[in-house]
């Protein structure tokens, strides 16, 4: 005679139910992901209820391979970069998007924004790629990976479709330089986005000296409709004039405010020399 354990049978039954439900959810997420293949940026914004202003619309719908956003605080940089990352990941299967930030906290905030957009599109609770701590694996095989700005973490990635450098003025030159080869195989796109932090570093250098291949957009606080004149007047009394010019007027200070004039820095810059530190 064969005796069956009722408790074991129930456990197996519920396990099969869980597996069946997980399979159903994976199929739903895959269908949702497939429905966005080739989607235009304007259609994606509409689906998400995101209404970009003129500047945001210009960069989001641009097909430029090199983009620099020199923007005031609270312009919506995180929303714009998360949208660009999501669009790239949805546009074609097995795309790779890498976002670099000065710290792990900022990288995590970026990834959280991408997850919010994915959830709004019906793709919730997506797992990481199994390799990177801060990552999302989409049902179409695309990946979004967020990295803190540490040079060692930049190496080992190849065939990147889009590299985003957030708070670029605070990321070290060595980290930026080591990230460049990731774009070589696919001729990937590069976005630098930040407020200024002095007339120094690669963010200032690309803005001032980078050449015509860069699409440049500067948006100051007075030009941003989401920031009130009353708030800006209050900030002008709260912080120093130089800090206000940097944070809200997007100025690269470092000429009359620093030990070297900007013109001297430009003349002294030589791409053939290596950094001393």
QUIUR-V881636 format. One line per field, one symbol per residue. ss: DSSP state (H for helix, E for strand, - for the rest). phi: phi as a letter, one per 30 degrees, with the letter a starting at -180 (. if undefined). psi: psi as a letter, one per 40 degrees, with the letter a starting at -180 (. if undefined). Layout:
ss: ???
phi: ???
psi: ???
This chain:
ss: -----HHHHHHHHHHHHHHHHHHHHHHHHHHHHH------HHHHHHHH-----HHHHHHH-----EEEEEE-----HHHHHHHHHHHHHHH----EEEEEE--HHHHHHHHHHHHHHHHH--------------EEE-----EEEEEE--HHHH-------EEEEE-HHH--HHHHHHHHHHH-----EEEEEE------HHHHHHHHH-----EEEEE-HHH-----HHHHHHHHHH--HHHHHHHHH------------HHHHHHH---------
phi: .cccdedddddddddddddddddddddddddddddceiddedddedddiccdddddddddcdcddbbbccbddidjdddddddddddddddbdidbcbccbdbdddddddddddddddddcicchddddibcdcabcdedjdbcbcbddbeddddjcbhddbcccdhddcddeddddddeeddddchddbccbacdbjdaidddddddbdjddddcbcbddddcddcdddddddddddcddddddddcchcddlcdcbdbdedddddddbddccddb
psi: ihhhhdddddddddddddddddddddddddddddeeheiidddddddefhgiadddddddeieiehhhhgiiifdfdddddddddddddddiifihhhhhididddddddddddddddddeegifiiieedhdgihhideeiihhhhighddedieiifhdhhhhifdeehidddddeddededdefiihhhhiiifigiidddddddeeieehhhhhhiddeheehiddddddddddiiddddddddefhgieceeaeiiddddddehhdeiiid.
